Amino acid sequence: MSSDPPSWNLYDVEARVIAGQPPAGFDCGRDAQNEFLYRRAWRDAKAGVSVTHFFIVRGFLAAYVTLMMDRIALGPEEKPKGVSWRLVPALKIAQLATDLRFAGHGLGRTLVSFAIEYARGIRTGIGCRFVTLEAEPDLVGWYGSLGFESSVEEQAARRAHAVATGRDPDALPVTMRFDLRSVRD
C-alpha cells in the first residue's frame, strides 16, 4: 500500500472501535498523541479505562478520538440553571488526532461532533451534561469555535496544584467544556 492516501471526502470515512494494536504509519505531528495511540490506546481499552474510535478513510487510519467518563467541578457562576451539583458528570475527549495527510479537511470537527453526539446518545440512560477536554494552549481558540468554553473552577484547581508541585501553571492544558444542552454545535 502506498503511504499517500487516495483522494477522498467525508463520505468515505468509516468509524471503528479499537480492536487491537493500531496500524503503523499514523502521524498527527504531535508526539504525545502519536505515543498515546501506539503505547496506550489498546492497553487502556483492554483495561476498561477508555475507548478509542478509529476513523478509517479508504484503508488508512486518518484520525482517532479516545473517549472516557469524566466529571467536572463547576463554580457558582458556571452552573447552568437547574444544576445543583458541584461535580457534574461528563464524557471526556481524552485524545483527538488527525493524521497530517488528512489535515485541513474537517476531520477534526467531525471527530468532535462524533463525541458530542455520542454523549447525547448515552445521556438518555445515564447522567451526562457536558463533554470535556484538556486543550493545548494553541488549540483553545479552535475548540472555542466549536462551542467549548474554558472551565474556570476546574482550571483554577489545576493551576493551584501545579504551583504546589513546582510546575509551570502557564504550560498546563486548558480544561474546557461543552454543554450538551447547547443548541450550538
Backbone torsions as a table, in degrees:
resi	resn	phi	psi	omega
1	MET	NA	138.0	177.6
2	SER	-68.1	154.0	179.1
3	SER	-82.3	-12.5	178.3
4	ASP	-95.5	131.5	-179.9
5	PRO	-70.6	150.5	175.0
6	PRO	-70.2	168.5	176.3
7	SER	-62.4	148.5	-173.4
8	TRP	-158.4	170.6	170.4
9	ASN	-144.2	177.0	-174.4
10	LEU	-63.5	-19.6	177.2
11	TYR	-71.8	-16.1	179.3
12	ASP	-84.9	-3.8	-174.4
13	VAL	-79.3	131.3	176.2
14	GLU	-121.4	128.2	179.1
15	ALA	-93.8	137.4	176.8
16	ARG	-139.8	143.8	174.1
17	VAL	-82.8	141.2	179.7
18	ILE	-53.7	135.6	-178.7
19	ALA	-135.3	11.9	-178.8
20	GLY	169.0	-174.3	178.9
21	GLN	-57.7	137.7	-179.9
22	PRO	-65.8	152.0	176.8
23	PRO	-66.2	146.8	179.8
24	ALA	-67.6	157.7	171.7
25	GLY	106.1	-6.1	-179.8
26	PHE	-76.2	134.9	175.6
27	ASP	-149.6	112.8	179.5
28	CYS	-96.1	-3.3	-179.7
29	GLY	87.3	1.7	178.4
30	ARG	-123.7	115.6	-175.3
31	ASP	-56.7	-41.1	-176.7
32	ALA	-62.1	-41.6	-179.1
33	GLN	-73.7	-38.3	176.9
34	ASN	-63.7	-44.5	-179.8
35	GLU	-64.3	-43.2	177.4
36	PHE	-56.8	-47.9	-176.7
37	LEU	-56.4	-47.1	-173.8
38	TYR	-88.1	-22.2	-177.3
39	ARG	-106.4	-25.3	-171.8
40	ARG	-127.0	-25.5	-172.3
41	ALA	-56.1	-51.2	-178.4
42	TRP	-70.0	-41.9	178.8
43	ARG	-60.7	-45.5	179.5
44	ASP	-65.8	-36.0	177.2
45	ALA	-64.3	-44.6	179.3
46	LYS	-64.1	-31.9	179.9
47	ALA	-81.2	-6.1	179.9
48	GLY	75.8	22.5	-177.7
49	VAL	-90.7	-38.9	-179.5
50	SER	-152.4	166.9	176.4
51	VAL	-130.0	127.8	178.7
52	THR	-101.2	131.1	178.3
53	HIS	-106.3	122.4	177.5
54	PHE	-89.7	145.7	173.5
55	PHE	-118.4	108.5	-173.8
56	ILE	-100.6	132.9	176.1
57	VAL	-122.2	109.5	177.5
58	ARG	47.8	47.0	176.0
59	GLY	90.2	-6.7	-179.4
60	PHE	-103.2	138.1	170.3
61	LEU	-74.4	104.4	-174.1
62	ALA	-92.1	-30.1	-176.6
63	ALA	-165.7	165.3	172.9
64	TYR	-150.0	155.9	173.3
65	VAL	-136.6	133.4	179.3
66	THR	-109.7	128.1	-176.6
67	LEU	-117.5	147.3	175.8
68	MET	-154.6	165.1	177.2
69	MET	-77.2	155.5	-177.0
70	ASP	-152.5	179.2	169.6
71	ARG	-146.8	154.7	179.2
72	ILE	-134.0	136.5	175.9
73	ALA	-83.1	132.8	179.4
74	LEU	-118.5	131.6	173.8
75	GLY	-76.3	166.5	-178.2
76	PRO	-54.4	-36.3	-178.4
77	GLU	-78.8	-14.7	-176.6
78	GLU	-95.5	-15.8	-174.1
79	LYS	-70.5	127.5	173.7
80	PRO	-68.4	158.5	178.7
81	LYS	-54.5	133.7	177.6
82	GLY	89.6	-9.2	179.7
83	VAL	-96.0	116.4	-179.9
84	SER	-104.9	-15.7	-179.4
85	TRP	-71.9	144.5	174.3
86	ARG	-79.5	-40.3	176.8
87	LEU	-102.6	121.7	-172.7
88	VAL	-116.9	136.1	-177.3
89	PRO	-68.3	147.8	-176.8
90	ALA	-152.2	163.7	168.1
91	LEU	-105.2	131.1	-176.3
92	LYS	-105.2	132.5	166.7
93	ILE	-82.9	99.1	-175.6
94	ALA	-79.1	-34.5	177.8
95	GLN	-146.7	147.9	175.7
96	LEU	-152.8	128.1	-178.9
97	ALA	-153.2	145.2	174.8
98	THR	-120.5	131.6	176.9
99	ASP	-58.7	140.2	-178.4
100	LEU	-54.7	-31.7	-179.4
101	ARG	-68.1	-16.9	-178.1
102	PHE	-113.6	4.4	-176.6
103	ALA	-67.0	150.3	174.6
104	GLY	83.6	12.7	-179.0
105	HIS	-118.7	13.2	176.9
106	GLY	89.0	7.0	-178.5
107	LEU	-67.8	-37.0	176.9
108	GLY	-60.7	-44.8	176.7
109	ARG	-62.0	-37.5	178.4
110	THR	-63.7	-41.0	178.4
111	LEU	-64.4	-42.3	178.3
112	VAL	-64.3	-43.8	177.3
113	SER	-61.1	-39.3	176.9
114	PHE	-58.5	-48.0	-178.6
115	ALA	-63.5	-41.6	179.3
116	ILE	-64.3	-45.8	179.6
117	GLU	-67.1	-35.4	175.8
118	TYR	-61.0	-46.6	178.7
119	ALA	-62.7	-41.0	178.2
120	ARG	-63.6	-34.0	178.8
121	GLY	-68.9	-39.6	-177.7
122	ILE	-80.9	-20.7	-175.1
123	ARG	-69.3	-10.8	175.2
124	THR	-76.9	-14.3	180.0
125	GLY	-116.3	-9.0	-179.3
126	ILE	-157.3	147.4	179.9
127	GLY	-61.9	127.8	178.2
128	CYS	-159.9	106.4	-175.1
129	ARG	-100.3	-29.6	-173.9
130	PHE	-128.5	160.2	162.8
131	VAL	-109.8	129.9	-178.4
132	THR	-117.2	163.8	174.2
133	LEU	-165.0	166.4	174.3
134	GLU	-117.5	108.1	-174.6
135	ALA	-92.4	134.3	170.1
136	GLU	-62.4	146.8	-175.9
137	PRO	-50.7	-35.9	-178.6
138	ASP	-74.4	-8.0	-179.2
139	LEU	-109.5	-0.9	-178.1
140	VAL	-58.6	-44.8	179.4
141	GLY	-62.6	-40.1	179.7
142	TRP	-64.1	-47.8	178.0
143	TYR	-64.4	-35.9	176.3
144	GLY	-60.0	-37.8	179.1
145	SER	-67.6	-15.3	178.9
146	LEU	-98.4	5.3	176.5
147	GLY	101.0	2.5	176.6
148	PHE	-81.7	149.2	175.0
149	GLU	-132.0	153.7	179.2
150	SER	-64.5	144.3	179.2
151	SER	-102.2	102.1	-172.2
152	VAL	-60.7	-52.3	-177.0
153	GLU	-60.7	-48.6	-177.8
154	GLU	-64.3	-42.7	-178.7
155	GLN	-67.9	-37.3	178.7
156	ALA	-62.5	-41.5	178.5
157	ALA	-65.2	-40.8	179.1
158	ARG	-66.6	-40.0	178.5
159	ARG	-65.1	-42.3	179.1
160	ALA	-62.0	-41.0	178.2
161	HIS	-64.8	-40.5	178.9
162	ALA	-61.8	-45.5	179.5
163	VAL	-62.3	-43.8	-178.5
164	ALA	-64.4	-26.7	-178.8
165	THR	-103.5	11.8	174.8
166	GLY	77.0	20.2	177.9
167	ARG	-100.2	159.2	-179.7
168	ASP	-78.8	112.1	-177.9
169	PRO	-67.0	-22.2	179.9
170	ASP	-77.4	-12.7	179.6
171	ALA	-93.7	-1.7	-177.9
172	LEU	-71.2	147.0	167.3
173	PRO	-62.5	157.4	-177.4
174	VAL	-98.6	123.7	177.0
175	THR	-72.8	127.3	-178.1
176	MET	-131.6	158.4	-179.8
177	ARG	-141.3	152.8	175.4
178	PHE	-124.4	123.3	179.7
179	ASP	-79.4	119.5	-178.2
180	LEU	-66.0	-14.8	175.5
181	ARG	-87.6	-1.4	177.3
182	SER	-69.4	144.3	177.4
183	VAL	-91.2	-8.3	-177.8
184	ARG	-94.9	115.2	171.7
185	ASP	-169.4	NA	NA
